[in-house]
Amino acid sequence: MTAMDGKASQAEPVGGAPADDALSDTFLNAREEDLKKRLKSRRFEHVLGVSETAASLAKAYGTDVRKARLAGLLHDWDKDFDDAGIRARARELGVDAEIEPYVFDSMPRLLHGPTAAAALRKEFPCIPDDVLQAVARHTAAAIGMSDLDMIIYIADAIEPSRRFEGLERLRAAAGTVPLEELFMMTFNHILLTLVERRRRLHPATVEVWNHYVSRSREAAGGKGTA
């Protein structure tokens, strides 16, 4: 994949109004400057990579490039909080009630997607809802992923600075297989990696996997429940 031009023409600095303002170069560049201050340098390079990879995927799969670029940039807005800090952040933003208690207590690093979406909605109400949803869902995925959700999930895994074994296969498949198939390949890769490393799994992981396996079989005309 190659990064490509997909930014909107510059608009006036946003306050709280039209969604198009949030998709402008002006807004994107301002949030980049914010992220330089919010994130460690390595994490900042990661979000730039996700933003460009998401833009490339959006172009390949016919999704809004500007939204993909913005969601990719913002997906780790809250990533540099420690465990206690991200739990406090979730409580402060009122999203703790929406989080599975096991995740809140035992897997606080997965809270940064939902907290980022809530914080960004509050601070920048002009950001489109589908961009914020993609930010919220980029760690654990969900049933009913939109194309943009899938693109951010995939881009987070395959952006150029990632060095995990097996990613070249995913990168090679990008743009050559249907988007949902690429999402399933990526989800499968992450799931197997977590199991091999004996990491905890989000409680919804099996539900999400079963949902998309069923969809895949239905699309292929397959039958059976095993």
N, C-alpha and C positions, 0 to 999 in steps of 0.2 A: 504494500500500500504506500501511497505517497500522500503527503499533506497537500492541500490545495487551497486556492483562494475561495473563501466562502463567506467573508464577513460582509455585513451590511454597510452601506454608506454611512458616514458619520452623522450623528444626530446631536441635538442639543443635550447637554448633561441632564440626566434624569433626576426627577424629584420623586414623584410617585405616580406618574401618569402612564402614558400609553406603553403597551407591551413592546412596541417596536423600539422604544428607547432602550430597553434592556437588551436588545439584540444588536445594538449599534457598536461600532468600534470604540466610541467614547466610553460606554459603559464597560465593555470588556477590558479595555486598557486600565480603567480605574480599579476594577476588581483584581486585575493582575498586581497592581501596586499594593492593594490591600493584602493580598496573599503573600507577597514578599515579606511583609511584616508579621503575618500570622503564623507562617510555616517555617520549619527548618529548611535549609537550602535543598537538601535531597528530596524532600517532600514537594517543595515548590517545583523542582524540575519534573517530578512525576506528574503533577497536575497539568503542566504545560504539555507533556507527552500525551496524557489522556485526552486533553482538549483537541490536539491535532489528529490523533488517531480516531477520535469520535467524529471529527469533521470528515475524515476520509471515508469512514464507514457510512456516514450519512449520505455522502455523495454516491457511494456504490449502491446503497439500498433505497435511494429516493426519499430520504427523510430530510427535514429542514436542517441545513448545515449550520445555520447561525445558532439554533437551539442546541444542537449537539455540541458545538464548540463551547457554548456558555455552560451547559450542564457539566461537561467534562472538566472545565476549569474550576467550577465551584464544588465538585463532588466531595472534596476533602477539606472543606471550609473549616470544619471543627476537628480535624484529625489530630491535632497536636495537644489536645487536652489529655491529662492523665486519667486514670480510672475514677478517682474521687471527683475530679473536675468535671468529667463528662456526665457522671450521675447527677451532680449538682446542676449542671447545665440543663439536663433533661427535666429535672424538677422545676427549675426556673421558667422554662419554656412551656411547661404543662404537657409535655409529651410522655412523661413517665407512665401515665395511666394507660397509654396505648401500647406500651412495650410489654412483651411476655416477661413475667417476673423472673424466670430463670435467666433470660438474657440480661435483664437489668442487673441482677445480682452477680452472675458468673461470667458474663461475656460483655462487659461494658464497652469494649473497643468497637462493638457493632452498633453502638448508639450514635456514632458520629454522623451517619446518614440522616436519620430522622431529626436529630437536633439541628443539623445544618439547614435542612429544608425549612424547619420552623423559624430559625433565626433569620434566614434570608427573606422569608415571606414577611416577617415583621419589619426588617430594616429596609427592604427593597420591594415594596408591594407591586412594582411594575414587572417583576419577573414572572413569566407565564407559569401557570400551574403545572403544565406537563414537564417543564424543566425542573421544577421543584420536586415533582414526583420521581423523576429519574435520579435526582440527587438522593432522595430518601431511600430508594430501592437498590442502590448500587452495591450494597454489601451482601445482603441475604437473598436478594431477588424476591419474587412474589408470584402468586397466581395472577394471571391477567396482565402480564408485562406488555407495555406498549412497545412499538418499534424503537422509540427513543430510549425507553428504559433498558431494552436489550443492548442497544448500542453502547450506552455508558457502562453497563456491566461488563461487556466484552472488552471495551477499550481500556478499562481499569486493569484488566488481566494481561492484555497483550501489548500495551504501549512499549516503545523501544527500550526503555531503561529496565524493564522486567527481564530477569535472567533465569527464570525457573525452567527446568527441563520440560520439554514437550510443547513449549509455546510456538516453536517454528511451525509445527503442524497447524496450529490454530491460525497463525498469521498467513500461512499459505492458503488456507481455506477461505479467508475473508474475501468477500466479493465473488466467490466461485460457488458457494453453496447458499441456499436460502437463509435469511437472517435467523429465523427460529432454529434451524438446524445448527447454525454457528453458535447461537446462544446455548443450546443443549450440549454441544461439544465443549464449550467453555465451562458450563456448570459441572459437567462430568469431570473435567480435568481438575477443577478446584475441589470437588467433592473427594476424589481419589487422593489428591494431595493431602487434604486434611486428615483423611483416614490413615494414610501411610505415616503421617507425622503424629498420630494419636492426639489430634486436636479436637476440642469440643465442636459439635455441630449445632447450628441453629435449630430449635425445635420444629420449625416449619420446613426444613430441608426436604424431608421425605415427601411431604404433601406437595411441595412445588415440583419435585422430580417426577412423582407419579402423574401429576396433572399434565406435564409436557410429554411424558412417554405416551400417555393415552392419546393426546392430540396427534403425536407423530404416527401412532398406529392407525388412528382414524383416517389421517391424510393418506396413508399408504394402503388403505382398504383392509387392514389387518383385523383379526378378531382374537378373542381370548382375554383372559383376565390375569394370567400368570405374569 
